[in-house]
Amino acid sequence: MNDRAVRVAVVGVGDFGRNHARVYRRLEGAEFVGVVDRDSERARSIADEFGTAVLPDLDSLTGLVDAVSLAVPTIEHARIGCLLLSRGIDVLVEKPIAASVAEADELIDAAQQYARVLQIGHLERFNPAFIAVLPIIKEPLYFEVHRLGVFSPRSLDIDVVYDVMIHDLDILLALANSPVESIHSLGIPVITDKVDIAHARLEFASGAVANLTASRVSTERVRKLRFFQHHEYISLDYARQDALRIRVRKPVPEPQFDFEPIPTRHEEPLEAELRSFVDAVRNRKQPLVDARAGRRALELADRVMAGILGHNQRVQLGAFAPPRAN
């Protein structure tokens, strides 16, 4: 495959899939073969917009493409992903990897059985600001994470923990490199019947602590990560793709600080992600965000959701009601 372009298609061309199509059209080293979607009008609209073909069904992909971006509803990830893998097609599946850990394991087993590349769409791993701070990670002790977005009708089939917070759970697992020992979480529905805003406190075996807030009903868009390690503080803004390092030059009683912007190379994270996927397909190598990383993030998201459901149940039972006066 090294001497030709990797033939790619997009399965599911809603908001996420449309962006995959947009990037594949211009991605060097990729031949954008076509799109598949059960909504024929949407498929035709996207195909016309990006100059590619509408493919009739999943069966038509066999022998026609080498790799696929899978951007269908989460509940379909395992079924369609396993089918594609069994047909010898490499797959990038949007996050979360699957609707359950058991289904994630089905995907992992299928990728192993058929010797296929299986990458998970945890996009922030490819954000230039995140990549820029990796070389200075030492022993992070405290994380503060905010990921807030305005309401959008997409991805309403899943809770905000799986839709939004899971990006940061994946990042924290990569940065802390330590098991999560305890979780305290809460969240509520606001607009939908799913959890729309959530907060979690994670305590790692290393002693590190992380506070996360995720919302899809905010009045502003915020995507920030701050973390502290010995004698320094790093602030990262995913939206601006920049990062700042603040180091203690002189401690108390008269502290002095050095402020050092961390150089970043601005690039659309989705383009970097898809380029990495195509490279893994071409060179038959492990993707940067493999299926086991996706499984770990999903498993942690499940634990956060279990905490939220437990908290809400206790609220409904009145466990947090103030004591009555005698």
C-alpha positions in Angstrom: 0.0 0.0 0.0 3.0 2.3 0.4 3.0 3.1 -3.3 -0.6 4.3 -3.7 -3.2 6.4 -1.9 -5.2 4.8 0.8 -8.8 4.5 -0.4 -11.2 5.9 2.3 -14.9 6.3 2.8 -17.1 7.9 5.5 -20.0 5.9 7.0 -22.5 8.2 8.6 -22.4 11.8 7.3 -24.1 13.8 10.1 -22.2 16.7 11.7 -19.1 14.6 12.5 -19.1 12.6 9.3 -19.5 15.7 7.2 -16.3 17.1 8.7 -14.5 13.8 8.0 -15.6 14.0 4.4 -14.4 17.7 4.2 -10.9 16.8 5.4 -10.5 13.5 3.4 -11.3 15.4 0.2 -8.0 17.4 0.7 -5.9 15.0 2.7 -2.7 14.1 1.0 -2.2 10.3 0.6 -5.9 9.6 0.8 -8.3 8.8 -2.1 -11.8 9.8 -1.0 -14.0 7.1 -2.6 -17.4 7.9 -1.2 -20.0 8.1 1.6 -22.6 5.8 3.0 -25.6 7.0 5.0 -29.1 5.6 5.5 -30.5 9.1 4.7 -30.1 9.1 0.9 -30.8 12.8 0.6 -28.1 13.7 3.1 -25.7 11.3 1.5 -26.3 12.9 -1.9 -25.9 16.4 -0.5 -22.6 15.6 1.2 -21.3 13.7 -1.8 -22.1 16.6 -4.1 -20.6 19.1 -1.7 -17.2 17.3 -1.5 -17.1 15.8 -5.0 -17.4 12.1 -4.2 -19.8 9.3 -4.8 -22.8 8.0 -2.9 -22.2 4.3 -2.1 -25.3 2.2 -1.8 -24.6 0.2 1.4 -21.9 -1.3 3.6 -21.6 -4.4 1.3 -20.4 -2.1 -1.5 -17.3 -1.1 0.5 -15.7 -4.5 0.3 -12.8 -4.4 -2.1 -13.5 -0.8 -2.9 -11.9 0.9 0.1 -9.1 0.2 2.5 -10.3 2.3 5.4 -13.4 3.9 6.8 -14.4 6.7 9.2 -17.4 5.4 11.2 -19.5 8.3 12.4 -22.9 6.7 13.1 -24.8 6.8 16.4 -22.9 5.2 19.2 -25.3 2.3 19.6 -24.3 1.2 16.1 -20.5 1.4 16.6 -19.9 -2.2 17.5 -22.3 -3.8 15.0 -21.1 -1.9 12.0 -17.5 -1.7 13.1 -17.2 -5.4 13.6 -18.8 -6.0 10.2 -16.3 -3.7 8.5 -13.3 -5.2 10.3 -14.5 -8.7 9.2 -14.5 -7.5 5.6 -10.8 -6.5 5.8 -11.5 -2.8 6.2 -9.5 -0.6 8.7 -11.7 1.6 10.9 -11.6 4.9 12.7 -14.6 4.9 15.0 -15.8 8.2 16.5 -15.8 8.5 20.3 -17.0 6.8 22.4 -15.7 3.5 21.1 -19.0 1.8 21.7 -22.2 1.9 23.8 -20.7 -0.5 26.4 -17.4 -2.0 27.5 -18.7 -5.4 26.4 -19.2 -4.0 22.9 -15.8 -2.3 23.0 -14.3 -5.7 23.6 -16.2 -7.1 20.6 -14.5 -4.4 18.4 -11.1 -5.1 20.0 -11.5 -8.8 19.4 -12.6 -8.3 15.8 -9.6 -6.0 15.1 -7.2 -8.6 16.5 -8.9 -11.5 14.7 -8.8 -9.8 11.3 -5.5 -8.0 11.8 -7.0 -4.6 11.2 -6.2 -1.1 12.3 -8.8 0.2 14.8 -8.4 3.9 15.9 -10.7 5.8 18.2 -11.7 9.4 17.5 -10.4 11.1 20.6 -9.7 14.3 18.8 -7.9 16.4 21.5 -4.9 14.0 21.5 -4.1 15.7 18.2 -4.6 19.3 19.4 -1.4 21.2 18.9 -1.6 22.7 22.4 -1.8 19.2 24.0 1.1 17.9 21.8 3.2 20.9 22.8 2.9 20.2 26.6 3.7 16.5 26.4 7.5 17.0 26.6 7.2 19.0 29.9 4.9 16.6 31.7 6.7 15.4 34.9 4.5 14.4 37.9 1.2 16.4 37.6 -0.5 16.7 40.9 -3.7 18.6 40.3 -5.8 19.1 37.1 -8.6 21.6 36.5 -10.7 20.9 33.4 -13.5 22.9 31.8 -15.3 21.8 28.6 -18.4 23.9 28.0 -20.4 24.2 24.8 -23.7 25.8 23.7 -26.6 23.5 23.0 -26.5 21.6 19.7 -29.0 19.0 18.5 -26.3 16.5 17.7 -25.3 13.5 19.9 -28.4 13.8 22.1 -28.6 10.0 22.2 -25.8 9.9 24.8 -25.2 11.7 28.1 -22.7 14.7 28.2 -20.2 12.4 30.0 -19.9 10.3 26.8 -20.4 13.1 24.4 -18.1 15.8 25.9 -16.4 14.8 29.1 -14.9 11.6 27.6 -12.4 13.7 25.7 -10.9 14.9 29.0 -11.1 11.5 30.7 -9.0 10.1 27.9 -6.5 13.0 28.2 -6.3 12.6 32.0 -5.6 8.9 31.7 -2.8 9.7 29.2 -1.3 12.5 31.4 -1.7 11.0 34.9 -0.6 7.5 33.8 -2.1 6.1 37.0 -5.2 4.2 37.9 -8.3 6.1 39.2 -8.9 5.0 42.7 -12.0 7.1 43.6 -14.7 9.2 41.8 -17.2 11.7 43.1 -19.6 12.9 40.4 -22.9 14.6 39.9 -24.9 15.8 36.9 -28.4 16.7 35.8 -30.6 16.9 32.7 -31.4 20.5 31.7 -32.8 20.4 28.2 -32.8 16.8 27.2 -33.7 13.6 29.2 -30.0 12.8 29.4 -27.4 14.4 31.7 -26.5 17.7 30.0 -24.1 19.1 32.6 -21.8 17.1 34.9 -18.9 17.5 37.3 -16.5 14.9 38.5 -13.6 14.7 41.0 -11.1 11.9 40.2 -8.4 10.7 42.7 -5.5 8.8 41.2 -3.4 6.1 42.8 -0.4 8.5 42.3 -2.0 11.0 44.6 -3.0 13.3 41.7 -6.5 14.9 41.8 -8.6 16.1 38.9 -11.7 18.3 38.8 -13.7 18.2 35.6 -16.8 20.1 34.5 -18.6 19.4 31.2 -21.6 21.1 29.8 -23.5 21.2 26.5 -26.0 23.9 27.7 -23.6 26.7 28.4 -23.8 30.3 27.1 -20.2 30.2 26.0 -17.6 27.8 24.6 -14.7 26.9 26.8 -12.2 24.1 26.3 -9.4 24.5 28.9 -7.0 22.3 30.9 -4.9 23.5 33.7 -2.5 21.4 35.7 0.1 21.9 38.4 3.3 20.0 39.1 6.2 20.8 41.4 7.0 24.5 41.2 5.0 25.1 38.0 1.6 25.6 36.5 0.6 24.9 32.9 -2.5 26.4 31.2 -3.7 24.9 28.0 -6.5 26.3 25.7 -7.7 23.8 23.2 -9.8 26.3 21.2 -6.9 28.8 20.8 -4.3 26.0 20.5 -2.0 27.7 22.9 -0.3 26.9 26.2 1.4 28.9 28.9 4.0 27.6 31.4 4.3 29.5 34.7 7.3 28.6 36.8 8.3 29.6 40.3 11.7 31.4 40.0 11.8 32.5 43.6 9.5 31.2 46.4 7.9 33.0 49.3 8.0 35.4 51.1 8.6 37.4 47.9 7.7 35.0 45.1 8.8 35.6 41.5 7.5 33.8 38.4 8.6 33.2 34.9 5.9 33.2 32.2 6.8 31.1 29.2 4.4 30.7 26.2 4.9 27.1 24.9 5.4 27.1 21.1 2.6 25.4 19.1 2.2 24.6 15.5 -1.4 25.5 14.6 -3.3 22.8 12.7 -6.9 21.5 12.6 -6.9 18.5 15.0 -9.2 16.5 12.7 -6.8 16.8 9.8 -3.9 15.6 12.1 -6.1 12.8 13.4 -7.1 11.5 9.9 -3.5 11.9 8.6 -2.4 9.7 11.5 -5.1 7.2 10.8 -4.1 7.0 7.1 -0.5 6.6 8.1 -1.3 3.7 10.4 -3.3 2.1 7.6 -0.6 2.5 5.1 2.3 1.3 7.3 0.3 -1.3 9.2 1.2 0.1 12.6 -0.6 0.7 15.9 -2.6 4.0 15.8 -1.8 6.7 18.3 -5.2 6.4 20.0 -5.8 2.7 19.8 -8.9 0.7 20.8 -7.6 -0.1 24.3 -7.3 3.6 25.0 -10.8 4.1 23.8 -11.9 1.2 26.1 -10.2 2.8 29.1 -11.9 6.1 28.5 -15.3 4.4 28.2 -14.8 2.4 31.3 -13.9 5.5 33.3 -16.9 7.4 31.8 -19.1 4.5 32.9 -17.8 4.9 36.5 -18.5 8.7 36.4 -22.0 8.0 35.2 -22.5 5.4 37.9 -21.6 8.1 40.4 -24.0 10.5 38.9 -26.9 8.0 38.9 -26.1 7.0 42.5 -26.1 10.7 43.6 -29.3 11.5 41.8 -31.0 8.5 43.3 -30.0 9.6 46.8 -31.3 13.0 46.0 -34.7 11.6 45.0 -34.8 9.5 48.1 -34.2 12.6 50.2 -30.8 11.4 51.5 -29.5 15.0 51.3 -32.5 16.7 52.8 -31.7 19.1 55.7 -32.7 17.8 59.2 -36.1 18.8 60.4 -36.4 21.1 63.4 -37.6 19.4 66.5 
